[in-house]
Amino acid sequence: MPQLDTSTWLTMILSMFLTLFIIFQLKISKHKFYHSPEMTSTKTSKQNTPWETKWTKIYLPLSLPL
């Protein structure tokens, strides 16, 4: 049975990492990033709900007399 030659593995792995790094750098460099993002103000309007005007008392089961 022939023995597996592993002498070139280090070169292949290092070249693979270098290639992946270069590819990712090229992909990232094509993205457009905004240099000064500005906050957009969102105005929320208060909506009146029917239960806000009514007074209700909630009875918890533990607060009832025995």
All heavy atoms as TSV, in Angstrom:
chain	resi	resn	atom	element	x	y	z
A	1	MET	N	N	0.854	-1.180	0.000
A	1	MET	CA	C	0.000	0.000	0.000
A	1	MET	C	C	0.898	1.241	0.000
A	1	MET	O	O	1.761	1.373	0.873
A	1	MET	CB	C	-0.880	-0.040	1.254
A	1	MET	CG	C	-1.862	1.056	1.328
A	1	MET	SD	S	-2.913	0.819	2.767
A	1	MET	CE	C	-4.410	1.445	2.139
A	2	PRO	N	N	0.666	2.178	-0.933
A	2	PRO	CA	C	1.548	3.351	-0.987
A	2	PRO	C	C	1.266	4.308	0.163
A	2	PRO	O	O	0.141	4.407	0.641
A	2	PRO	CB	C	1.226	3.982	-2.333
A	2	PRO	CG	C	-0.108	3.486	-2.683
A	2	PRO	CD	C	-0.280	2.145	-2.028
A	3	GLN	N	N	2.283	4.995	0.562
A	3	GLN	CA	C	2.155	5.940	1.658
A	3	GLN	C	C	1.695	7.288	1.110
A	3	GLN	O	O	2.070	7.686	0.013
A	3	GLN	CB	C	3.504	6.094	2.354
A	3	GLN	CG	C	3.350	6.606	3.743
A	3	GLN	CD	C	4.652	6.476	4.508
A	3	GLN	OE1	O	5.652	6.064	3.940
A	3	GLN	NE2	N	4.621	6.815	5.781
A	4	LEU	N	N	0.844	7.967	1.897
A	4	LEU	CA	C	0.273	9.247	1.476
A	4	LEU	C	C	1.330	10.340	1.617
A	4	LEU	O	O	1.936	10.509	2.682
A	4	LEU	CB	C	-0.949	9.574	2.337
A	4	LEU	CG	C	-1.746	10.801	1.956
A	4	LEU	CD1	C	-2.289	10.684	0.537
A	4	LEU	CD2	C	-2.880	11.013	2.924
A	5	ASP	N	N	1.522	11.085	0.557
A	5	ASP	CA	C	2.520	12.154	0.572
A	5	ASP	C	C	1.876	13.433	1.104
A	5	ASP	O	O	0.979	14.009	0.479
A	5	ASP	CB	C	3.054	12.377	-0.846
A	5	ASP	CG	C	4.108	13.454	-0.886
A	5	ASP	OD1	O	4.752	13.679	0.154
A	5	ASP	OD2	O	4.277	14.066	-1.948
A	6	THR	N	N	2.300	13.867	2.276
A	6	THR	CA	C	1.711	15.051	2.919
A	6	THR	C	C	2.657	16.239	2.897
A	6	THR	O	O	2.435	17.201	3.634
A	6	THR	CB	C	1.349	14.731	4.377
A	6	THR	OG1	O	2.535	14.339	5.052
A	6	THR	CG2	C	0.297	13.643	4.442
A	7	SER	N	N	3.668	16.200	2.083
A	7	SER	CA	C	4.658	17.278	2.090
A	7	SER	C	C	4.101	18.577	1.498
A	7	SER	O	O	4.577	19.653	1.835
A	7	SER	CB	C	5.909	16.852	1.325
A	7	SER	OG	O	5.587	16.621	-0.022
A	8	THR	N	N	3.121	18.500	0.629
A	8	THR	CA	C	2.589	19.717	-0.006
A	8	THR	C	C	1.338	20.251	0.699
A	8	THR	O	O	0.768	21.247	0.254
A	8	THR	CB	C	2.242	19.440	-1.470
A	8	THR	OG1	O	1.278	18.394	-1.526
A	8	THR	CG2	C	3.475	19.031	-2.246
A	9	TRP	N	N	0.895	19.588	1.742
A	9	TRP	CA	C	-0.330	20.014	2.394
A	9	TRP	C	C	-0.209	21.404	3.013
A	9	TRP	O	O	-1.138	22.202	2.928
A	9	TRP	CB	C	-0.731	19.006	3.472
A	9	TRP	CG	C	-1.365	17.773	2.911
A	9	TRP	CD1	C	-1.338	17.364	1.627
A	9	TRP	CD2	C	-2.109	16.816	3.639
A	9	TRP	NE1	N	-2.018	16.185	1.505
A	9	TRP	CE2	C	-2.498	15.822	2.723
A	9	TRP	CE3	C	-2.472	16.676	4.968
A	9	TRP	CZ2	C	-3.248	14.719	3.098
A	9	TRP	CZ3	C	-3.213	15.570	5.343
A	9	TRP	CH2	C	-3.602	14.610	4.407
A	10	LEU	N	N	0.895	21.693	3.638
A	10	LEU	CA	C	1.059	23.004	4.259
A	10	LEU	C	C	0.989	24.114	3.211
A	10	LEU	O	O	0.319	25.140	3.416
A	10	LEU	CB	C	2.385	23.065	5.017
A	10	LEU	CG	C	2.671	24.385	5.715
A	10	LEU	CD1	C	1.644	24.638	6.806
A	10	LEU	CD2	C	4.077	24.401	6.258
A	11	THR	N	N	1.632	23.899	2.094
A	11	THR	CA	C	1.596	24.897	1.018
A	11	THR	C	C	0.175	25.075	0.487
A	11	THR	O	O	-0.279	26.205	0.256
A	11	THR	CB	C	2.529	24.469	-0.125
A	11	THR	OG1	O	3.799	24.158	0.402
A	11	THR	CG2	C	2.627	25.544	-1.169
A	12	MET	N	N	-0.527	23.987	0.324
A	12	MET	CA	C	-1.904	24.065	-0.184
A	12	MET	C	C	-2.832	24.769	0.810
A	12	MET	O	O	-3.669	25.598	0.420
A	12	MET	CB	C	-2.439	22.659	-0.486
A	12	MET	CG	C	-1.803	22.019	-1.694
A	12	MET	SD	S	-2.083	22.959	-3.193
A	12	MET	CE	C	-3.833	22.834	-3.331
A	13	ILE	N	N	-2.687	24.464	2.074
A	13	ILE	CA	C	-3.563	25.077	3.079
A	13	ILE	C	C	-3.274	26.567	3.198
A	13	ILE	O	O	-4.203	27.393	3.258
A	13	ILE	CB	C	-3.392	24.355	4.432
A	13	ILE	CG1	C	-3.975	22.946	4.328
A	13	ILE	CG2	C	-4.057	25.131	5.552
A	13	ILE	CD1	C	-3.702	22.076	5.520
A	14	LEU	N	N	-2.009	26.932	3.206
A	14	LEU	CA	C	-1.672	28.350	3.289
A	14	LEU	C	C	-2.123	29.120	2.051
A	14	LEU	O	O	-2.619	30.245	2.156
A	14	LEU	CB	C	-0.171	28.520	3.505
A	14	LEU	CG	C	0.348	28.089	4.869
A	14	LEU	CD1	C	1.850	28.234	4.924
A	14	LEU	CD2	C	-0.322	28.867	5.968
A	15	SER	N	N	-1.974	28.527	0.901
A	15	SER	CA	C	-2.432	29.210	-0.314
A	15	SER	C	C	-3.954	29.311	-0.350
A	15	SER	O	O	-4.503	30.297	-0.850
A	15	SER	CB	C	-1.903	28.498	-1.554
A	15	SER	OG	O	-2.456	27.220	-1.661
A	16	MET	N	N	-4.644	28.312	0.198
A	16	MET	CA	C	-6.105	28.368	0.257
A	16	MET	C	C	-6.549	29.518	1.171
A	16	MET	O	O	-7.458	30.281	0.824
A	16	MET	CB	C	-6.655	27.049	0.779
A	16	MET	CG	C	-8.161	27.041	0.922
A	16	MET	SD	S	-8.761	25.681	1.894
A	16	MET	CE	C	-8.102	26.076	3.485
A	17	PHE	N	N	-5.909	29.649	2.344
A	17	PHE	CA	C	-6.270	30.739	3.253
A	17	PHE	C	C	-5.966	32.098	2.642
A	17	PHE	O	O	-6.757	33.038	2.783
A	17	PHE	CB	C	-5.536	30.595	4.589
A	17	PHE	CG	C	-6.182	29.610	5.518
A	17	PHE	CD1	C	-5.419	28.619	6.104
A	17	PHE	CD2	C	-7.526	29.669	5.818
A	17	PHE	CE1	C	-6.001	27.706	6.959
A	17	PHE	CE2	C	-8.124	28.756	6.663
A	17	PHE	CZ	C	-7.348	27.763	7.240
A	18	LEU	N	N	-4.876	32.203	1.973
A	18	LEU	CA	C	-4.538	33.465	1.324
A	18	LEU	C	C	-5.546	33.808	0.229
A	18	LEU	O	O	-6.012	34.952	0.116
A	18	LEU	CB	C	-3.127	33.392	0.739
A	18	LEU	CG	C	-2.634	34.641	0.031
A	18	LEU	CD1	C	-2.502	35.777	1.016
A	18	LEU	CD2	C	-1.339	34.359	-0.683
A	19	THR	N	N	-5.928	32.827	-0.556
A	19	THR	CA	C	-6.913	33.047	-1.617
A	19	THR	C	C	-8.267	33.442	-1.040
A	19	THR	O	O	-8.925	34.369	-1.536
A	19	THR	CB	C	-7.050	31.781	-2.475
A	19	THR	OG1	O	-5.768	31.383	-2.926
A	19	THR	CG2	C	-7.969	32.003	-3.647
A	20	LEU	N	N	-8.692	32.750	0.016
A	20	LEU	CA	C	-9.973	33.096	0.643
A	20	LEU	C	C	-9.935	34.500	1.235
A	20	LEU	O	O	-10.915	35.248	1.136
A	20	LEU	CB	C	-10.321	32.081	1.728
A	20	LEU	CG	C	-10.845	30.742	1.232
A	20	LEU	CD1	C	-11.016	29.784	2.379
A	20	LEU	CD2	C	-12.158	30.927	0.507
A	21	PHE	N	N	-8.834	34.855	1.831
A	21	PHE	CA	C	-8.711	36.195	2.393
A	21	PHE	C	C	-8.814	37.256	1.298
A	21	PHE	O	O	-9.526	38.256	1.446
A	21	PHE	CB	C	-7.374	36.311	3.131
A	21	PHE	CG	C	-7.129	37.666	3.703
A	21	PHE	CD1	C	-7.799	38.080	4.837
A	21	PHE	CD2	C	-6.236	38.521	3.093
A	21	PHE	CE1	C	-7.575	39.329	5.364
A	21	PHE	CE2	C	-5.997	39.775	3.614
A	21	PHE	CZ	C	-6.673	40.179	4.753
A	22	ILE	N	N	-8.153	37.023	0.191
A	22	ILE	CA	C	-8.190	37.986	-0.910
A	22	ILE	C	C	-9.591	38.077	-1.500
A	22	ILE	O	O	-10.099	39.167	-1.781
A	22	ILE	CB	C	-7.151	37.608	-1.987
A	22	ILE	CG1	C	-5.745	37.821	-1.447
A	22	ILE	CG2	C	-7.367	38.419	-3.256
A	22	ILE	CD1	C	-4.654	37.295	-2.340
A	23	ILE	N	N	-10.247	36.946	-1.652
A	23	ILE	CA	C	-11.612	36.951	-2.216
A	23	ILE	C	C	-12.561	37.711	-1.297
A	23	ILE	O	O	-13.373	38.526	-1.744
A	23	ILE	CB	C	-12.088	35.507	-2.463
A	23	ILE	CG1	C	-11.335	34.925	-3.646
A	23	ILE	CG2	C	-13.587	35.457	-2.707
A	23	ILE	CD1	C	-11.603	33.455	-3.880
A	24	PHE	N	N	-12.471	37.464	0.020
A	24	PHE	CA	C	-13.357	38.164	0.948
A	24	PHE	C	C	-13.049	39.654	0.990
A	24	PHE	O	O	-13.964	40.473	1.095
A	24	PHE	CB	C	-13.268	37.567	2.352
A	24	PHE	CG	C	-14.095	36.322	2.514
A	24	PHE	CD1	C	-13.500	35.134	2.875
A	24	PHE	CD2	C	-15.454	36.342	2.291
A	24	PHE	CE1	C	-14.245	33.987	3.017
A	24	PHE	CE2	C	-16.221	35.195	2.433
A	24	PHE	CZ	C	-15.608	34.014	2.799
A	25	GLN	N	N	-11.799	40.009	0.897
A	25	GLN	CA	C	-11.465	41.428	0.879
A	25	GLN	C	C	-12.026	42.106	-0.362
A	25	GLN	O	O	-12.515	43.235	-0.299
A	25	GLN	CB	C	-9.946	41.620	0.929
A	25	GLN	CG	C	-9.325	41.248	2.248
A	25	GLN	CD	C	-9.810	42.137	3.352
A	25	GLN	OE1	O	-9.937	43.338	3.175
A	25	GLN	NE2	N	-10.094	41.542	4.495
A	26	LEU	N	N	-11.975	41.438	-1.482
A	26	LEU	CA	C	-12.536	42.016	-2.706
A	26	LEU	C	C	-14.051	42.134	-2.626
A	26	LEU	O	O	-14.635	43.102	-3.100
A	26	LEU	CB	C	-12.126	41.168	-3.914
A	26	LEU	CG	C	-10.665	41.271	-4.336
A	26	LEU	CD1	C	-10.367	40.253	-5.438
A	26	LEU	CD2	C	-10.339	42.665	-4.805
A	27	LYS	N	N	-14.691	41.157	-2.028
A	27	LYS	CA	C	-16.150	41.222	-1.894
A	27	LYS	C	C	-16.564	42.340	-0.944
A	27	LYS	O	O	-17.527	43.060	-1.182
A	27	LYS	CB	C	-16.694	39.887	-1.402
A	27	LYS	CG	C	-16.759	38.843	-2.479
A	27	LYS	CD	C	-17.506	37.634	-1.968
A	27	LYS	CE	C	-17.808	36.689	-3.072
A	27	LYS	NZ	N	-18.810	37.168	-3.992
A	28	ILE	N	N	-15.832	42.487	0.139
A	28	ILE	CA	C	-16.177	43.520	1.114
A	28	ILE	C	C	-15.903	44.910	0.543
A	28	ILE	O	O	-16.642	45.865	0.809
A	28	ILE	CB	C	-15.393	43.272	2.420
A	28	ILE	CG1	C	-15.964	42.053	3.113
A	28	ILE	CG2	C	-15.438	44.473	3.339
A	28	ILE	CD1	C	-15.205	41.628	4.323
A	29	SER	N	N	-14.871	45.032	-0.254
A	29	SER	CA	C	-14.527	46.356	-0.782
A	29	SER	C	C	-15.549	46.869	-1.796
A	29	SER	O	O	-15.593	48.059	-2.071
A	29	SER	CB	C	-13.146	46.310	-1.432
A	29	SER	OG	O	-13.181	45.530	-2.610
A	30	LYS	N	N	-16.386	46.007	-2.321
A	30	LYS	CA	C	-17.396	46.444	-3.286
A	30	LYS	C	C	-18.654	46.994	-2.621
A	30	LYS	O	O	-19.507	47.561	-3.285
A	30	LYS	CB	C	-17.780	45.278	-4.205
A	30	LYS	CG	C	-16.664	44.911	-5.155
A	30	LYS	CD	C	-17.082	43.802	-6.082
A	30	LYS	CE	C	-15.913	43.448	-6.988
A	30	LYS	NZ	N	-16.237	42.356	-7.898
A	31	HIS	N	N	-18.777	46.820	-1.312
A	31	HIS	CA	C	-19.937	47.333	-0.601
A	31	HIS	C	C	-19.795	48.827	-0.378
A	31	HIS	O	O	-18.712	49.335	-0.161
A	31	HIS	CB	C	-20.109	46.627	0.748
A	31	HIS	CG	C	-20.625	45.242	0.621
A	31	HIS	ND1	N	-21.933	44.953	0.323
A	31	HIS	CD2	C	-19.998	44.048	0.739
A	31	HIS	CE1	C	-22.095	43.659	0.261
A	31	HIS	NE2	N	-20.928	43.083	0.513
A	32	LYS	N	N	-20.922	49.504	-0.400
A	32	LYS	CA	C	-20.947	50.939	-0.148
A	32	LYS	C	C	-21.347	51.178	1.301
A	32	LYS	O	O	-22.418	50.782	1.740
A	32	LYS	CB	C	-21.945	51.627	-1.064
A	32	LYS	CG	C	-21.699	51.383	-2.518
A	32	LYS	CD	C	-21.074	52.589	-3.132
A	32	LYS	CE	C	-20.969	52.391	-4.627
A	32	LYS	NZ	N	-19.664	52.511	-5.147
A	33	PHE	N	N	-20.475	51.814	2.043
A	33	PHE	CA	C	-20.767	52.142	3.426
A	33	PHE	C	C	-20.942	53.650	3.534
A	33	PHE	O	O	-20.168	54.417	2.977
A	33	PHE	CB	C	-19.627	51.692	4.352
A	33	PHE	CG	C	-19.464	50.202	4.407
A	33	PHE	CD1	C	-18.400	49.588	3.770
A	33	PHE	CD2	C	-20.376	49.423	5.085
A	33	PHE	CE1	C	-18.245	48.225	3.811
A	33	PHE	CE2	C	-20.221	48.052	5.129
A	33	PHE	CZ	C	-19.162	47.460	4.499
A	34	TYR	N	N	-21.948	54.049	4.306
A	34	TYR	CA	C	-22.190	55.469	4.506
A	34	TYR	C	C	-21.216	55.993	5.559
A	34	TYR	O	O	-21.038	55.394	6.606
A	34	TYR	CB	C	-23.628	55.708	4.939
A	34	TYR	CG	C	-24.616	55.318	3.871
A	34	TYR	CD1	C	-25.427	54.199	4.002
A	34	TYR	CD2	C	-24.727	56.076	2.717
A	34	TYR	CE1	C	-26.316	53.835	3.007
A	34	TYR	CE2	C	-25.624	55.716	1.719
A	34	TYR	CZ	C	-26.409	54.609	1.872
A	34	TYR	OH	O	-27.284	54.258	0.892
A	35	HIS	N	N	-20.618	57.122	5.279
A	35	HIS	CA	C	-19.620	57.649	6.200
A	35	HIS	C	C	-20.248	58.375	7.377
A	35	HIS	O	O	-19.756	58.287	8.488
A	35	HIS	CB	C	-18.667	58.593	5.454
A	35	HIS	CG	C	-17.814	57.867	4.456
A	35	HIS	ND1	N	-16.816	57.012	4.828
A	35	HIS	CD2	C	-17.822	57.845	3.104
A	35	HIS	CE1	C	-16.238	56.504	3.747
A	35	HIS	NE2	N	-16.835	56.999	2.696
A	36	SER	N	N	-21.307	59.102	7.143
A	36	SER	CA	C	-21.940	59.826	8.241
A	36	SER	C	C	-23.441	59.512	8.249
A	36	SER	O	O	-24.241	60.232	7.650
A	36	SER	CB	C	-21.720	61.320	8.086
A	36	SER	OG	O	-22.276	61.720	6.851
A	37	PRO	N	N	-23.829	58.474	8.916
A	37	PRO	CA	C	-25.265	58.162	8.970
A	37	PRO	C	C	-25.997	59.163	9.853
A	37	PRO	O	O	-25.489	59.589	10.887
A	37	PRO	CB	C	-25.299	56.768	9.577
A	37	PRO	CG	C	-24.033	56.642	10.329
A	37	PRO	CD	C	-23.031	57.498	9.622
A	38	GLU	N	N	-27.143	59.554	9.413
A	38	GLU	CA	C	-27.930	60.517	10.170
A	38	GLU	C	C	-29.164	59.832	10.729
A	38	GLU	O	O	-29.759	58.966	10.101
A	38	GLU	CB	C	-28.354	61.672	9.269
A	38	GLU	CG	C	-27.178	62.475	8.757
A	38	GLU	CD	C	-27.626	63.587	7.832
A	38	GLU	OE1	O	-28.850	63.763	7.664
A	38	GLU	OE2	O	-26.748	64.259	7.299
A	39	MET	N	N	-29.510	60.263	11.922
A	39	MET	CA	C	-30.679	59.683	12.562
A	39	MET	C	C	-31.950	60.246	11.917
A	39	MET	O	O	-32.046	61.459	11.687
A	39	MET	CB	C	-30.696	60.031	14.050
A	39	MET	CG	C	-29.566	59.401	14.827
A	39	MET	SD	S	-29.849	57.674	15.124
A	39	MET	CE	C	-31.184	57.763	16.274
A	40	THR	N	N	-32.871	59.383	11.644
A	40	THR	CA	C	-34.162	59.834	11.140
A	40	THR	C	C	-35.139	59.817	12.304
A	40	THR	O	O	-35.251	58.820	13.013
A	40	THR	CB	C	-34.674	58.930	10.017
A	40	THR	OG1	O	-34.761	57.595	10.519
A	40	THR	CG2	C	-33.726	58.944	8.832
A	41	SER	N	N	-35.789	60.921	12.494
A	41	SER	CA	C	-36.719	60.996	13.620
A	41	SER	C	C	-38.059	60.387	13.218
A	41	SER	O	O	-38.642	60.729	12.202
A	41	SER	CB	C	-36.917	62.448	14.036
A	41	SER	OG	O	-37.517	63.122	12.961
A	42	THR	N	N	-38.503	59.488	14.027
A	42	THR	CA	C	-39.810	58.869	13.796
A	42	THR	C	C	-40.751	59.374	14.876
A	42	THR	O	O	-40.495	59.205	16.066
A	42	THR	CB	C	-39.712	57.341	13.857
A	42	THR	OG1	O	-39.158	56.971	15.116
A	42	THR	CG2	C	-38.835	56.811	12.739
A	43	LYS	N	N	-41.797	59.997	14.454
A	43	LYS	CA	C	-42.765	60.533	15.399
A	43	LYS	C	C	-43.876	59.499	15.601
A	43	LYS	O	O	-44.536	59.084	14.655
A	43	LYS	CB	C	-43.355	61.830	14.871
A	43	LYS	CG	C	-42.332	62.922	14.784
A	43	LYS	CD	C	-42.945	64.205	14.299
A	43	LYS	CE	C	-41.896	65.285	14.223
A	43	LYS	NZ	N	-42.427	66.532	13.714
A	44	THR	N	N	-44.042	59.117	16.844
A	44	THR	CA	C	-45.094	58.147	17.150
A	44	THR	C	C	-46.305	58.912	17.649
A	44	THR	O	O	-46.198	59.800	18.496
A	44	THR	CB	C	-44.625	57.150	18.211
A	44	THR	OG1	O	-44.254	57.863	19.380
A	44	THR	CG2	C	-43.437	56.337	17.689
A	45	SER	N	N	-47.428	58.565	17.121
A	45	SER	CA	C	-48.655	59.208	17.556
A	45	SER	C	C	-49.321	58.339	18.616
A	45	SER	O	O	-49.361	57.121	18.515
A	45	SER	CB	C	-49.604	59.396	16.369
A	45	SER	OG	O	-49.947	58.122	15.848
A	46	LYS	N	N	-49.797	58.985	19.656
A	46	LYS	CA	C	-50.431	58.240	20.740
A	46	LYS	C	C	-51.850	57.900	20.340
A	46	LYS	O	O	-52.635	58.751	19.977
A	46	LYS	CB	C	-50.433	59.087	22.006
A	46	LYS	CG	C	-51.139	58.469	23.154
A	46	LYS	CD	C	-50.308	58.587	24.397
A	46	LYS	CE	C	-51.094	58.102	25.593
A	46	LYS	NZ	N	-51.226	56.679	25.622
A	47	GLN	N	N	-52.129	56.611	20.424
A	47	GLN	CA	C	-53.471	56.161	20.087
A	47	GLN	C	C	-54.241	55.895	21.370
A	47	GLN	O	O	-53.744	55.222	22.271
A	47	GLN	CB	C	-53.403	54.888	19.246
A	47	GLN	CG	C	-52.743	55.086	17.903
A	47	GLN	CD	C	-52.651	53.794	17.130
A	47	GLN	OE1	O	-52.951	52.736	17.654
A	47	GLN	NE2	N	-52.249	53.883	15.890
A	48	ASN	N	N	-55.430	56.442	21.415
A	48	ASN	CA	C	-56.265	56.228	22.593
A	48	ASN	C	C	-56.985	54.899	22.477
A	48	ASN	O	O	-57.631	54.606	21.478
A	48	ASN	CB	C	-57.285	57.354	22.736
A	48	ASN	CG	C	-56.597	58.640	23.091
A	48	ASN	OD1	O	-55.536	58.613	23.704
A	48	ASN	ND2	N	-57.176	59.760	22.707
A	49	THR	N	N	-56.857	54.136	23.516
A	49	THR	CA	C	-57.540	52.840	23.543
A	49	THR	C	C	-58.687	52.925	24.535
A	49	THR	O	O	-58.639	53.716	25.482
A	49	THR	CB	C	-56.564	51.723	23.949
A	49	THR	OG1	O	-55.952	52.083	25.169
A	49	THR	CG2	C	-55.511	51.516	22.878
A	50	PRO	N	N	-59.708	52.128	24.351
A	50	PRO	CA	C	-60.881	52.251	25.235
A	50	PRO	C	C	-60.580	51.929	26.691
A	50	PRO	O	O	-61.205	52.456	27.596
A	50	PRO	CB	C	-61.887	51.266	24.663
A	50	PRO	CG	C	-61.286	50.660	23.469
A	50	PRO	CD	C	-59.906	51.176	23.288
A	51	TRP	N	N	-59.629	51.028	26.947
A	51	TRP	CA	C	-59.384	50.658	28.334
A	51	TRP	C	C	-58.510	51.668	29.069
A	51	TRP	O	O	-58.343	51.579	30.265
A	51	TRP	CB	C	-58.761	49.271	28.418
A	51	TRP	CG	C	-57.502	49.126	27.617
A	51	TRP	CD1	C	-56.250	49.465	27.977
A	51	TRP	CD2	C	-57.401	48.591	26.294
A	51	TRP	NE1	N	-55.373	49.192	26.982
A	51	TRP	CE2	C	-56.040	48.648	25.926
A	51	TRP	CE3	C	-58.314	48.078	25.374
A	51	TRP	CZ2	C	-55.594	48.212	24.687
A	51	TRP	CZ3	C	-57.859	47.634	24.155
A	51	TRP	CH2	C	-56.514	47.705	23.815
A	52	GLU	N	N	-57.975	52.652	28.384
A	52	GLU	CA	C	-57.180	53.651	29.076
A	52	GLU	C	C	-58.062	54.659	29.823
A	52	GLU	O	O	-57.637	55.235	30.806
A	52	GLU	CB	C	-56.278	54.388	28.088
A	52	GLU	CG	C	-55.096	53.576	27.650
A	52	GLU	CD	C	-54.200	54.343	26.708
A	52	GLU	OE1	O	-54.568	55.453	26.301
A	52	GLU	OE2	O	-53.133	53.820	26.388
A	53	THR	N	N	-59.258	54.857	29.359
A	53	THR	CA	C	-60.133	55.838	30.010
A	53	THR	C	C	-60.957	55.218	31.127
A	53	THR	O	O	-61.520	55.944	31.934
A	53	THR	CB	C	-61.082	56.444	28.966
A	53	THR	OG1	O	-61.810	55.378	28.348
A	53	THR	CG2	C	-60.297	57.201	27.909
A	54	LYS	N	N	-61.027	53.909	31.196
A	54	LYS	CA	C	-61.838	53.257	32.221
A	54	LYS	C	C	-60.951	52.816	33.370
A	54	LYS	O	O	-59.801	52.438	33.178
A	54	LYS	CB	C	-62.550	52.036	31.647
A	54	LYS	CG	C	-63.569	52.362	30.603
A	54	LYS	CD	C	-64.199	51.107	30.104
A	54	LYS	CE	C	-65.168	51.406	28.982
A	54	LYS	NZ	N	-65.726	50.199	28.401
A	55	TRP	N	N	-61.533	52.861	34.579
A	55	TRP	CA	C	-60.811	52.377	35.733
A	55	TRP	C	C	-61.286	50.961	36.003
A	55	TRP	O	O	-62.477	50.715	36.155
A	55	TRP	CB	C	-61.095	53.261	36.939
A	55	TRP	CG	C	-60.366	52.826	38.151
A	55	TRP	CD1	C	-59.110	53.156	38.476
A	55	TRP	CD2	C	-60.868	51.983	39.184
A	55	TRP	NE1	N	-58.756	52.567	39.653
A	55	TRP	CE2	C	-59.813	51.835	40.111
A	55	TRP	CE3	C	-62.070	51.318	39.413
A	55	TRP	CZ2	C	-59.936	51.053	41.256
A	55	TRP	CZ3	C	-62.186	50.543	40.552
A	55	TRP	CH2	C	-61.129	50.418	41.464
A	56	THR	N	N	-60.375	50.071	36.036
A	56	THR	CA	C	-60.744	48.679	36.314
A	56	THR	C	C	-59.867	48.175	37.449
A	56	THR	O	O	-58.709	48.564	37.599
A	56	THR	CB	C	-60.520	47.783	35.089
A	56	THR	OG1	O	-59.168	47.874	34.687
A	56	THR	CG2	C	-61.425	48.174	33.939
A	57	LYS	N	N	-60.449	47.341	38.266
A	57	LYS	CA	C	-59.703	46.741	39.353
A	57	LYS	C	C	-59.526	45.268	39.040
A	57	LYS	O	O	-60.484	44.576	38.719
A	57	LYS	CB	C	-60.449	46.909	40.670
A	57	LYS	CG	C	-59.638	46.485	41.851
A	57	LYS	CD	C	-60.334	46.865	43.138
A	57	LYS	CE	C	-59.449	46.495	44.301
A	57	LYS	NZ	N	-60.080	46.864	45.562
A	58	ILE	N	N	-58.302	44.814	39.121
A	58	ILE	CA	C	-58.022	43.427	38.839
A	58	ILE	C	C	-57.875	42.696	40.154
A	58	ILE	O	O	-57.055	43.077	41.012
A	58	ILE	CB	C	-56.728	43.291	37.990
A	58	ILE	CG1	C	-56.894	44.046	36.684
A	58	ILE	CG2	C	-56.366	41.854	37.754
A	58	ILE	CD1	C	-55.635	44.161	35.876
A	59	TYR	N	N	-58.651	41.658	40.312
A	59	TYR	CA	C	-58.584	40.868	41.529
A	59	TYR	C	C	-57.691	39.661	41.263
A	59	TYR	O	O	-57.985	38.844	40.387
A	59	TYR	CB	C	-59.977	40.395	41.954
A	59	TYR	CG	C	-60.845	41.508	42.458
A	59	TYR	CD1	C	-61.761	42.112	41.630
A	59	TYR	CD2	C	-60.724	41.951	43.755
A	59	TYR	CE1	C	-62.568	43.139	42.091
A	59	TYR	CE2	C	-61.508	42.969	44.233
A	59	TYR	CZ	C	-62.422	43.559	43.383
A	59	TYR	OH	O	-63.197	44.571	43.858
A	60	LEU	N	N	-56.647	39.568	42.040
A	60	LEU	CA	C	-55.781	38.416	41.909
A	60	LEU	C	C	-56.348	37.280	42.755
A	60	LEU	O	O	-56.939	37.509	43.802
A	60	LEU	CB	C	-54.371	38.751	42.387
A	60	LEU	CG	C	-53.650	39.806	41.564
A	60	LEU	CD1	C	-52.323	40.145	42.204
A	60	LEU	CD2	C	-53.416	39.303	40.164
A	61	PRO	N	N	-56.163	36.052	42.340
A	61	PRO	CA	C	-56.688	34.930	43.133
A	61	PRO	C	C	-56.064	34.862	44.527
A	61	PRO	O	O	-56.713	34.456	45.482
A	61	PRO	CB	C	-56.316	33.691	42.325
A	61	PRO	CG	C	-56.000	34.183	40.959
A	61	PRO	CD	C	-55.599	35.601	41.084
A	62	LEU	N	N	-54.840	35.299	44.689
A	62	LEU	CA	C	-54.193	35.211	45.983
A	62	LEU	C	C	-54.643	36.320	46.918
A	62	LEU	O	O	-54.472	36.234	48.131
A	62	LEU	CB	C	-52.674	35.270	45.826
A	62	LEU	CG	C	-52.061	34.063	45.111
A	62	LEU	CD1	C	-50.578	34.295	44.899
A	62	LEU	CD2	C	-52.286	32.804	45.899
A	63	SER	N	N	-55.224	37.393	46.376
A	63	SER	CA	C	-55.629	38.503	47.243
A	63	SER	C	C	-57.076	38.373	47.728
A	63	SER	O	O	-57.548	39.211	48.463
A	63	SER	CB	C	-55.449	39.819	46.483
A	63	SER	OG	O	-56.359	39.854	45.408
A	64	LEU	N	N	-57.774	37.345	47.300
A	64	LEU	CA	C	-59.145	37.164	47.755
A	64	LEU	C	C	-59.163	36.652	49.202
A	64	LEU	O	O	-58.294	35.916	49.619
A	64	LEU	CB	C	-59.872	36.160	46.851
A	64	LEU	CG	C	-60.113	36.620	45.401
A	64	LEU	CD1	C	-60.695	35.467	44.593
A	64	LEU	CD2	C	-61.061	37.785	45.388
A	65	PRO	N	N	-60.159	37.078	49.952
A	65	PRO	CA	C	-60.251	36.579	51.337
A	65	PRO	C	C	-60.622	35.095	51.366
A	65	PRO	O	O	-61.336	34.613	50.489
A	65	PRO	CB	C	-61.349	37.427	51.969
A	65	PRO	CG	C	-62.100	38.000	50.834
A	65	PRO	CD	C	-61.178	38.021	49.648
A	66	LEU	N	N	-60.143	34.412	52.382
A	66	LEU	CA	C	-60.440	32.966	52.481
A	66	LEU	C	C	-61.740	32.717	53.149
A	66	LEU	O	O	-62.239	33.361	53.966
A	66	LEU	CB	C	-59.309	32.278	53.263
A	66	LEU	CG	C	-57.978	32.316	52.530
A	66	LEU	CD1	C	-56.890	31.747	53.444
A	66	LEU	CD2	C	-58.039	31.489	51.283
